[in-house]
Amino acid sequence: MIQWSSWSQDGVAGTGIYSENLCEPSCADGKRVTAPVKLTLSNLTGYKGKFYLKTIDISTQNGKDFPWDKPVNFQWDVMEFAEMMELNG
């Protein structure tokens, strides 16, 4: 669940729980890990006549690296994911 604390055309901020399967020794047998995170959506971008917040920044709430050695923050291009889902949907 994500709890959004602010929302505007300039961006969105919130907190939530990040979950990832470490896929070791395989994704079927991998361990699922979680951590509390801060989320920010930004980069208002036009796509097919509508506007979307394109970029999501994810960082740990405590400012330290994730316990499984992932860096303290990372970024995803949400629009790239949406376009891939549209092509494969």
Helices and strands as residue ranges (DSSP letters): E 3-8, E 11-21, E 32-47, E 50-60, E 73-77, H 78-88
